């Protein structure tokens, strides 16, 4: 019999890809956003009647509605913890590497946390609820995911190259950690299959400066990219290098796509057919 997985947030950016990857191997319960509300205990409780083997909580993304975001991230996860405790259900909670805030050091899972915005503060608060619970959980601190379709770094850079549109850098010395969505999904699937050793994992790939990506593209394309450095104070923004040794060593997987080559190929392909 196939294991049952309840995916909360299955209609989102990551959820759609994850559903597609898991659907042949597992029985998926993936209610729409309108049908499931983890802030409402009674509404979420009915989805536990089917006794899922695993919950994957992808909900609680960045929102301009601070109160709603806090309720979804904090109260929603408190409800899930309560239900998982009753049913003895395993849960994957998608957190964020932004909880570390600014650091010059390469950040391990036990490194100091210094979130600088409400979103990452709420995620850290939710993490603490899991850490003090007795349930079977895994916390995934997700880094910056890209795939070229969402209005993210790939689209911004390609648009800048095509139209000579100026992009703004918060600070040219800022580090970010990037991972392609396909690699992130592959890692998550391997984690679902495996009896993991730890409770908390960083999930990303490349520690890189945006300026480094820009310089690489300029060199390969022999074309200048128009950018402006706002030069914001570094310790006020989440500049960070993330250590990934724990997860890569455990699941024996190395990501297949690097962001510089991906953007270059994506641009050349779009240019060819434009």
N, C-alpha and C positions, 0 to 999 in steps of 0.2 A: 504494500500500500504506500502511495506517495505521501511524503510529509506535507503537512499543511502550513503555509506561511501567510500571515496577515501583513500586508504592506499598507502602512499609513502614509499618505502622501504619494500615492502611486500615479497621480496624474501630472506630477511635476517634472522638471527637467531631468532629474536623476531617476525618478520612479518609473517613467515610461521605458527607459532603456533596461532597467533592472527587471521589470516585468517580462519583457521580451526575452531576456537571457534565461530567466528561471522557469518560464511557463511549461517547458517540456519535461522538466525533471521533478517539479513540485506542483502540488495543488495550491493555487494562489487564491487568496481572498483579498480583493483590492477594491474596496468601496470608493466611490467618488467623493470629492471634497464636500459636496452637499449632503451626502448620506452619513458621513462620519464626523463626529465632533469630539475630540479627546478631552475638551474642557468640560463636557457634560458626562459625568460618570455613568449615568443610566444608559445613555446612547452608546457609549463605547463598550459597556458591559455585555450587550447582546452579541457582539462579535466574538466574545470569549466562549459562547455557548457551543461553538463548533470545536472547541479545544484545539486551537492552533498549536503546532509544535514550536513555532518561532514567530515573534513579532519584529518587524523592521520599521522603526519610526523615523521617517524622512521629513516629518512635519516641522513647523517652526522656523520658517525662513525669514529673512530680513523684511521688515514691513515699516511703513511710515506711521502706522497705527501702533504706537508703543504699548498701550494697554493691552490690546488684542495680542500682540506679539508675546508679551510677558505671560499672559494667561495660557496661550498655546504651549509655550516652552516650559513654563514652570508648573502651573496647575495641571496641564495636560499630562506631563510626565509623572507627576505625583499620582494621578489616577491610574496610569498604566502600571506603575510600580505596585500599587495596591492590588490591582487585578492579577498581575503576574505572580504576586506573592500567594494569592488565594489559589490560583490554578497551577502554580509551579511551572510557569511558561518562561522560556528563554526570550530575551529581547536584545536587539541591536539598537542603540541610540546614536543617531547622527549628530555629533557636536561639531565644533570648528577649531581649527588651529589658531584662530584669532584670539582665543582665550589667553594665549601666551603674551599678547601685546608686543612691545618692543624688546629686542634683545640682540646683542652682538654675538652671543654664543649660539652654537647649534643646539636646538631644543629637543630634549628627550621627553618622554611621557611624564616623568616626575619633575621636570623643570618648574621653576616658579611661574605663577600665573598672574598676569597683569592686564586684564581686558580694558580697552579704552573706549568702547561704545556699548550702548544698551544691549544690542544683539548678543555680543560675546559675553557680556555680564550675565545675561539671562541663561545662556547656554552653560556657563560655569556653575550657576546656581542649581540648574537641573542636574548637572554632573554630580554635584555634592549629594543630591538626593539619592542617586544610584549608589554612590560610594558608601553611604551609610546604611543602605538596604541589605537584606540577606538574600536577594533574588539572584537568578542566573542572568547576568547582563554582560554586554560588551559595549564599550564606548569607543566610537570611531571619530577622531578629530580630523575632519576633512579639510584639506587645503584647497587652493583655487582650481576648480575644474573648468576645462575649456573643451569646445568641440567645433567652433567655427560657425555654428548656427545661432547660438544665443548672442545677444548684444553684449559680448564680452571683449576681452583683449584682442582676440584674433580678428573680429569684425572691425574693431576700432583701428587697428594697425593697417589692415587692408584698405579700409576707406581712406585713411590718411595718405597712403602711398598713391592710390588712384586719383584722389582729388586734391592732393597737396593740402589737406585739411590739418590744421595744427592740433596736436594732442597735448594735454597737460600732464606733467609728471608731478606727483606730490613732493618727491625729492629724488633726484637722480641716483642717490646712494641707497635707496630702499631696496631690500630683498623681498621677494615673494617666492612661494613654493607653488609650482604648477603641476597638474597631472591631467592627461587627456581622459575624457569620460569613459572611453573603452577600457583603458587600463584600470581606472577606478572600479568599474563594474566587474572586471575579471578578478580583481583582488577581493572584492566583497563576496563574489561567488565562491572563491576558494576558502574564504574565512567561514562562510556558512557551512561548507562541507567538513571543515576541520574542527577537532576538539582543541580549541585554542588554550594556550598556556596562561595568558594574561587577561586582565579585565579592560585595559585601556591601550589603544593603538593610535599612533599618528598615521594618516593615510594621505600621501602625496608622492612627489617624485623629485622635481628639479628645483633647487634653490638658485634663483637667478634674478639679476636686476633687469628691469624693463629697458634700461639704457643699453644693456648688453645685447638684448634682442634687437633693438633699433640699429645699433652699430653693425651687427651681423647682417641684417637685411640691407642696409645701405651698401655694405661691401659687396654682397652677392648680386644686388640689383643695379649697382652703380647709380644710385639715386638717393638724394637727400630726403630725410623724413623731417617734416616740420613739427618741432616740439618746443614746449615752454616748461622750464623747471620752476615750480612754485616755491621750491626750497623750504618746505614746511619743516618744523623742528622734528627730528627723527624720533625722539622718545614720546612724541604725541601721536604717532601713527604706528600701526603694526608692521614694522620691518623685522623680518625673522627668517632664520634658516632652520629648517626642520630636519631632525634625524629620523630616518626611516628603517634603520637596521633591524628593529624588533620584528616588524611585519614581513619584510623581505626575506629575512633569514628563516622565519617560521614557515611561510607558505612556499618558499623556493620559487619566487616569481620576480622577474625584472620587467618593468614597464617597457613597452615596445616603441612608444612615440615620444620624441622630444619636441618642445614647443618651437624652437627656432626653425628646424627643418619643416615642421608641420605648417607653419605660417607661410614659409617660402613656397612650398608646393601648392598650398591652397591659393595663394596669390597668383602664381604662374598659371594654374589651371583656370582660375576665373578670368585672367587676362586673355588667355588663349581663346576663350569662348565669348568674350565680351564684344 
